[in-house]
């Protein structure tokens, strides 16, 4: 299998290419600053990794990308790049939830040997809110419990023994309920997406390039001037 994966939903831009080799697979990867630089740097990084891997875009089985939730601009960049590259060579795209990629990255980093692993994945949504999803890993597959949510840090509920994973602990550490003591930093990475890809592809999750669409959990992507003024007056 030959795959390209990238995520630009957070402050990290993560890109990876994987191709099968005798007895296993070979991986080429890049991690760097995301944010405003993503729109200009993503395609050159992809081209460089593809060159290192000796692959043309038409050789790929699919292009995996982080569909969200996450940075509005980052998600638009990822979707447009995935669409453009896949359209050009008529291959499918594989949208992957960024919170699921966070859960997989945490499992790989902190509990690779555990047969069952349950996490609450959290990503900073800005505007004093967090994106949330709960997952369980068992028998080599992830299942999601409940729907996605968008909450304030103080409103986090659930089993205090839950393992929290994500990128919110710097910004919201003091605002999270103190009962949640298991906290691990993790971001959605392209390599996590590559580990998720085989099961997702086998389940039929790959779609035509036109369906490379972002997952938004918030209708408003920014506060208006009046809203910011009202919030300031309430402090």
C-alpha positions as CSV (number, residue, x, y, z in Angstrom):
1,X,0.0,0.0,0.0
2,X,1.2,3.5,-0.9
3,X,-0.3,6.4,1.1
4,X,0.1,10.1,1.7
5,X,-1.3,11.6,4.9
6,X,-1.3,15.1,6.3
7,X,-2.9,17.1,9.1
8,X,-3.0,20.9,9.4
9,X,-5.8,21.3,12.0
10,X,-3.6,22.5,14.9
11,X,-0.4,24.5,15.4
12,X,1.5,21.5,14.0
13,X,1.8,20.7,10.3
14,X,2.3,16.9,10.0
15,X,2.9,15.1,6.7
16,X,3.9,11.5,6.0
17,X,4.3,9.1,3.1
18,X,4.3,5.3,3.4
19,X,5.0,2.6,0.9
20,X,5.2,-1.1,1.2
21,X,8.5,-2.8,1.1
22,X,9.8,-6.3,1.4
23,X,8.9,-7.5,4.9
24,X,7.2,-4.3,6.0
25,X,6.9,-0.6,5.0
26,X,9.0,2.5,4.8
27,X,8.0,5.8,6.2
28,X,9.0,9.4,5.3
29,X,7.7,12.1,7.6
30,X,7.8,15.8,8.4
31,X,6.6,17.8,11.4
32,X,6.9,21.5,11.5
33,X,5.2,24.8,12.4
34,X,1.7,25.1,11.1
35,X,-0.8,27.9,11.4
36,X,-0.3,30.8,8.9
37,X,2.6,29.0,7.2
38,X,0.6,26.0,6.3
39,X,-0.9,27.4,3.1
40,X,2.5,28.1,1.6
41,X,4.5,25.2,3.0
42,X,2.2,22.2,2.8
43,X,2.5,21.4,-1.0
44,X,6.3,21.8,-1.1
45,X,6.7,19.5,1.9
46,X,4.4,16.9,0.3
47,X,6.4,17.1,-3.0
48,X,9.7,16.7,-1.2
49,X,8.5,13.6,0.7
50,X,7.0,12.1,-2.4
51,X,10.4,12.6,-4.2
52,X,12.2,11.0,-1.3
53,X,9.8,8.0,-1.5
54,X,10.3,7.7,-5.2
55,X,6.5,8.0,-5.8
56,X,4.3,9.8,-8.2
57,X,0.8,10.9,-7.0
58,X,-0.7,8.4,-9.4
59,X,1.1,5.6,-7.5
60,X,-0.9,6.3,-4.3
61,X,-3.7,4.2,-3.2
62,X,-5.3,7.1,-1.4
63,X,-4.6,10.5,0.2
64,X,-5.5,10.7,3.9
65,X,-6.1,14.1,5.6
66,X,-7.3,15.5,8.9
67,X,-10.9,16.7,8.3
68,X,-11.4,18.3,11.6
69,X,-12.4,19.5,14.0
70,X,-9.7,22.1,14.3
71,X,-8.4,25.4,12.9
72,X,-10.8,26.8,10.3
73,X,-8.0,27.9,8.0
74,X,-6.1,24.7,8.5
75,X,-9.0,22.5,7.7
76,X,-9.8,24.5,4.5
77,X,-6.1,24.1,3.5
78,X,-6.1,20.3,4.1
79,X,-9.3,19.8,2.2
80,X,-8.4,21.9,-0.8
81,X,-4.9,20.3,-1.1
82,X,-6.4,16.8,-0.8
83,X,-9.0,17.6,-3.4
84,X,-6.6,19.1,-5.9
85,X,-4.0,16.3,-5.7
86,X,-6.6,13.5,-5.8
87,X,-8.5,15.0,-8.7
88,X,-5.4,15.3,-10.7
89,X,-4.7,11.6,-10.7
90,X,-8.2,10.3,-10.1
91,X,-7.6,8.6,-6.7
92,X,-9.8,8.6,-3.6
93,X,-9.3,10.6,-0.4
94,X,-9.6,9.3,3.1
95,X,-11.0,11.9,5.6
96,X,-9.9,11.1,9.1
97,X,-11.3,12.7,12.3
98,X,-8.6,14.7,14.0
99,X,-9.8,13.7,17.5
100,X,-9.5,10.0,16.5
101,X,-5.9,10.8,15.3
102,X,-5.2,12.3,18.7
103,X,-6.5,9.2,20.4
104,X,-4.3,7.0,18.2
105,X,-1.2,9.1,18.7
106,X,-1.7,8.9,22.5
107,X,-2.2,5.1,22.4
108,X,0.9,4.7,20.3
109,X,3.0,7.0,22.6
110,X,1.8,6.0,26.0
111,X,0.0,2.6,25.9
112,X,1.2,0.6,22.8
113,X,1.0,-2.7,24.5
114,X,-2.5,-2.4,26.1
115,X,-5.2,-4.6,24.6
116,X,-7.9,-2.1,25.6
117,X,-7.4,1.7,25.9
118,X,-10.1,4.3,26.6
119,X,-9.5,8.0,26.2
120,X,-11.2,11.4,26.1
121,X,-9.6,13.3,23.2
122,X,-9.5,17.1,23.5
123,X,-8.4,19.8,21.1
124,X,-8.2,23.5,21.8
125,X,-11.1,25.2,20.0
126,X,-10.1,28.7,21.0
127,X,-12.7,31.1,22.3
128,X,-12.5,29.4,25.7
129,X,-13.8,26.1,24.4
130,X,-12.5,22.6,23.6
131,X,-13.5,20.0,21.0
132,X,-14.2,16.6,22.6
133,X,-14.8,13.0,21.6
134,X,-14.5,9.7,23.6
135,X,-12.9,6.6,22.1
136,X,-12.1,3.0,23.1
137,X,-9.5,0.8,21.4
138,X,-10.0,-2.9,21.5
139,X,-9.2,-5.9,19.1
140,X,-7.1,-3.6,17.0
141,X,-9.9,-1.1,16.3
142,X,-11.2,2.2,17.6
143,X,-14.9,2.8,18.4
144,X,-16.4,6.2,19.3
145,X,-18.7,6.6,22.3
146,X,-21.3,9.3,21.8
147,X,-21.0,12.3,19.5
148,X,-18.5,15.1,19.2
149,X,-18.9,18.0,21.6
150,X,-17.8,21.6,22.0
151,X,-17.5,22.6,25.7
152,X,-15.9,25.0,28.1
153,X,-13.0,23.4,30.2
154,X,-15.0,23.8,33.4
155,X,-17.9,21.8,32.0
156,X,-15.9,18.6,31.4
157,X,-17.8,15.6,32.8
158,X,-17.4,11.9,33.0
159,X,-15.4,9.3,34.9
160,X,-12.6,11.0,36.8
161,X,-10.4,8.0,36.0
162,X,-10.7,8.8,32.3
163,X,-7.5,9.4,30.4
164,X,-7.5,12.9,28.9
165,X,-5.3,13.3,25.8
166,X,-4.8,16.4,23.6
167,X,-3.3,19.8,23.4
168,X,-5.5,21.7,26.0
169,X,-3.4,21.3,29.1
170,X,-1.2,24.3,28.6
171,X,-4.1,26.7,28.0
172,X,-6.7,25.2,30.2
173,X,-4.9,23.2,32.9
174,X,-6.2,25.3,35.8
175,X,-9.7,25.3,34.4
176,X,-10.2,21.6,34.0
177,X,-11.8,19.8,36.9
178,X,-9.1,18.7,39.3
179,X,-10.5,15.2,39.5
180,X,-9.2,14.4,36.1
181,X,-5.6,13.6,36.9
182,X,-4.6,11.4,33.9
183,X,-3.5,14.0,31.3
184,X,-1.3,13.4,28.3
185,X,-0.2,15.8,25.6
186,X,-0.9,14.5,22.1
187,X,-1.6,16.0,18.7
188,X,-3.1,14.6,15.5
189,X,-0.2,13.4,13.4
190,X,0.1,12.1,9.9
191,X,1.8,8.9,11.2
192,X,-1.2,8.2,13.4
193,X,-3.5,8.6,10.3
194,X,-1.3,6.1,8.5
195,X,-1.8,3.6,11.3
196,X,-5.6,4.2,11.2
197,X,-5.8,4.1,7.4
198,X,-5.9,0.3,6.7
199,X,-8.9,-0.4,8.9
200,X,-10.7,2.7,7.6
201,X,-10.0,1.8,4.0
202,X,-11.2,-1.7,4.5
203,X,-14.4,-0.3,6.0
204,X,-15.1,1.7,2.8
205,X,-14.3,5.2,4.4
206,X,-12.4,6.4,1.3
207,X,-14.5,8.8,-0.8
208,X,-14.3,10.7,-4.1
209,X,-12.2,14.0,-4.0
210,X,-15.4,16.1,-4.1
211,X,-16.2,14.7,-0.7
212,X,-13.0,16.0,0.9
213,X,-15.0,18.2,3.2
214,X,-14.1,19.7,6.6
215,X,-15.9,18.8,9.9
216,X,-16.9,22.0,11.6
217,X,-18.4,21.8,15.2
218,X,-18.8,25.6,15.5
219,X,-21.0,27.7,13.4
220,X,-19.1,30.9,14.2
221,X,-15.3,30.9,13.6
222,X,-14.7,34.2,15.3
223,X,-16.3,36.6,17.7
224,X,-17.6,39.9,16.4
225,X,-16.3,43.2,17.8
226,X,-19.5,43.6,19.8
227,X,-19.2,40.1,21.3
228,X,-15.7,40.7,22.4
229,X,-16.7,44.1,23.9
230,X,-19.6,42.5,25.7
231,X,-17.3,39.7,27.0
232,X,-14.8,42.3,28.3
233,X,-17.5,44.3,30.1
234,X,-18.6,41.1,31.8
235,X,-15.2,40.4,33.3
